[in-house]
Amino acid sequence: MEEYKSNDELLNHLLLKGIIVNNKKKAKEQFERYTYYSIVNTYKEAFKTNNQYISGVTFEEIFSLYDFDKNLRSIFLKYALEIEIIIKSLLANMVAGNYGIKDYLDINCFDATSKAKEKEIKELQVRISDEIEKNYGKHPAITHYKDTYGYIPPFVLVKVLTFGKISRYYIWLKQNVRQQISKYFKLSDKSVRSNPF
C-alpha cells in the first residue's frame, strides 16, 4: 500500500484478497484503534502459503494473533519493569553500603584496572553528570538534594538513569559489589525452585 486508504478502502482491500471479515464494523474500529498496518501487515505471513492467503482465513484470526502478541508483550514489559526496579534498588543499596551516599561516583569505586577501562568509566561519569544536570529543576528529588546537600545520593540517582546507563554503571563496579547484587538473584532463584507456589 503506497497511498493513504480510508478504513472502508482498507476493508475492501482485505475482502479483495479473499480474507473473510465476519464483523466489518468491528474490523474498521480495530483499524482505527491499532492501525491496519500493525494488525494485517505485521501478521499476514502466518496466514499465507506460497504467497497466497490460506482459504477461509478470517480477519478475526489475524486480529487474534495480533492481540495475543500485544498481550504477551504487555506481560514481558510488566516483568521487565519489575526487574529494572529491583536492579536499580539493589544497585543503589549496595553502592551506598559500600561507598556511602556522597562519593560513590569517585573513580576509586570502579574497576579501573586499565587506561581503557578508566576512559570508559570517565565517560560514564560524564553521562551521569549530564543526566543529573538535565533533571535538575525538573525532578524534585534531584533538585532538592543538589540544592540542599550539593550531591545526589544513589537511591535518588537511579530514579533518573535509564536501564542502559544502570547496566553500564553495574559493569564498571568493582567485582565484590557486582557479586553482592548478583547474589540476590541466586537466592531468589533457589527460593523459587524450592517453592514454586
C-alpha positions in Angstrom: 0.0 0.0 0.0 1.7 3.2 -1.2 -1.0 5.7 -0.6 -3.5 6.7 2.1 -6.6 4.5 2.3 -9.6 5.1 4.4 -10.8 2.3 6.7 -13.5 1.5 4.2 -10.9 1.1 1.5 -8.7 -1.0 3.7 -11.6 -3.2 4.5 -12.4 -3.6 0.7 -8.7 -4.3 0.1 -8.9 -7.2 2.6 -12.0 -8.6 1.0 -10.4 -8.5 -2.4 -7.5 -10.5 -1.0 -10.0 -13.2 -0.1 -10.0 -12.6 3.6 -13.3 -13.2 5.3 -14.4 -10.4 7.6 -17.2 -11.5 9.9 -17.8 -8.2 11.6 -17.0 -5.3 9.3 -17.9 -2.6 11.7 -15.6 -4.0 14.4 -12.8 -4.5 11.9 -12.9 -0.8 11.0 -12.9 0.1 14.7 -9.8 -2.0 15.2 -8.1 -0.3 12.2 -8.9 3.0 13.8 -7.6 1.9 17.2 -4.5 -0.2 16.2 -3.9 0.6 12.5 -4.3 -1.7 9.6 -0.6 -2.0 9.2 0.0 -3.1 12.8 -2.6 -5.8 12.5 -2.6 -7.1 9.0 0.8 -6.3 7.5 2.6 -7.5 10.6 0.8 -10.9 11.0 -0.4 -11.8 7.5 2.5 -14.1 6.7 1.4 -16.5 9.3 -1.8 -17.0 7.2 -0.2 -17.4 3.8 1.2 -20.3 1.9 3.0 -19.8 -1.4 2.4 -16.1 -1.0 -1.4 -16.6 -1.1 -3.8 -16.4 1.8 -4.9 -19.8 3.1 -8.5 -20.3 2.0 -11.1 -19.4 4.7 -8.8 -17.1 6.7 -10.7 -14.5 8.6 -9.7 -11.1 9.7 -10.7 -12.1 13.2 -8.0 -14.8 13.2 -5.4 -12.3 12.1 -6.5 -9.9 14.8 -6.4 -12.7 17.4 -2.7 -13.3 16.6 -2.1 -9.5 16.9 -4.0 -9.4 20.2 -2.1 -12.4 21.6 1.2 -10.8 20.7 0.2 -7.4 22.2 -0.9 -9.1 25.4 2.3 -11.2 25.6 4.4 -8.0 25.1 2.5 -6.4 27.9 3.3 -9.3 30.2 7.0 -9.1 29.3 7.0 -5.3 29.8 5.4 -5.7 33.2 8.1 -8.1 34.4 10.9 -6.3 32.7 9.9 -3.1 34.6 9.7 -5.0 37.8 13.2 -6.4 37.2 14.5 -2.9 36.4 13.1 -1.6 39.6 14.7 -4.4 41.7 18.1 -4.0 40.0 18.1 -0.2 40.5 17.2 -0.6 44.1 19.8 -3.3 44.7 22.4 -1.2 43.0 21.6 1.9 45.0 21.7 0.0 48.3 24.9 -1.9 47.5 26.7 1.2 46.3 25.6 3.3 49.3 26.5 0.4 51.7 30.0 0.1 50.1 30.9 3.7 49.2 28.5 5.9 51.1 25.9 8.3 49.6 28.2 11.1 48.6 31.4 9.9 46.9 30.1 6.7 45.1 30.9 8.1 41.7 34.6 8.6 42.5 37.0 6.6 40.2 38.2 4.5 43.1 34.7 3.0 43.4 35.0 1.4 40.0 37.1 -1.4 38.5 39.5 1.0 36.7 42.4 -1.6 36.3 43.5 -0.3 32.9 43.6 3.0 31.0 40.9 1.8 28.6 38.6 1.0 31.5 39.4 4.3 33.2 38.5 6.2 30.0 35.1 4.3 29.7 34.4 5.0 33.4 35.1 8.7 33.0 32.7 8.7 30.0 30.1 7.1 32.2 30.7 9.7 34.9 30.1 12.4 32.4 26.9 10.8 31.2 25.7 10.5 34.7 26.6 14.2 35.5 24.7 15.2 32.3 21.7 13.2 33.4 21.7 15.0 36.8 22.0 18.4 35.1 19.2 17.5 32.7 16.9 16.6 35.5 17.9 19.5 37.8 14.9 21.7 38.1 12.6 19.1 36.7 12.9 16.1 39.1 12.0 17.3 42.6 14.4 14.9 44.4 17.3 15.7 42.2 16.7 19.5 42.7 16.2 19.1 46.5 19.4 17.1 47.1 21.5 19.2 44.8 20.3 22.5 46.4 20.3 21.3 50.0 23.3 18.9 50.1 25.3 19.6 47.0 25.2 15.9 45.9 22.8 13.3 44.7 22.6 10.0 46.7 22.5 6.8 44.7 18.9 6.0 45.7 17.8 9.2 44.0 20.2 8.9 41.1 18.8 5.5 40.0 15.4 7.0 39.5 16.6 9.2 36.6 19.1 6.8 35.0 17.9 4.7 32.1 18.3 0.9 32.4 21.1 1.2 29.8 23.1 3.6 32.0 22.4 1.5 35.0 23.8 -1.6 33.3 26.9 0.4 32.3 27.3 1.5 35.9 26.9 -2.1 37.1 29.5 -3.4 34.6 32.2 -0.9 35.8 31.6 -1.5 39.6 34.2 -3.5 41.5 33.7 -7.2 41.3 32.8 -7.6 45.0 29.9 -5.1 44.6 28.6 -6.8 41.4 28.7 -10.1 43.2 26.7 -8.7 46.1 24.0 -7.6 43.6 24.0 -10.9 41.7 23.7 -13.0 44.9 20.3 -11.6 45.4 19.1 -13.2 42.1 20.8 -16.5 43.0 19.0 -16.6 46.4 15.7 -15.6 44.7 16.1 -18.4 42.1 16.7 -21.0 44.9 13.6 -19.9 46.8 11.5 -20.1 43.6 12.8 -23.6 42.7 12.2 -24.9 46.2 8.7 -23.3 46.5 7.3 -22.5 43.1 3.8 -21.6 44.5 
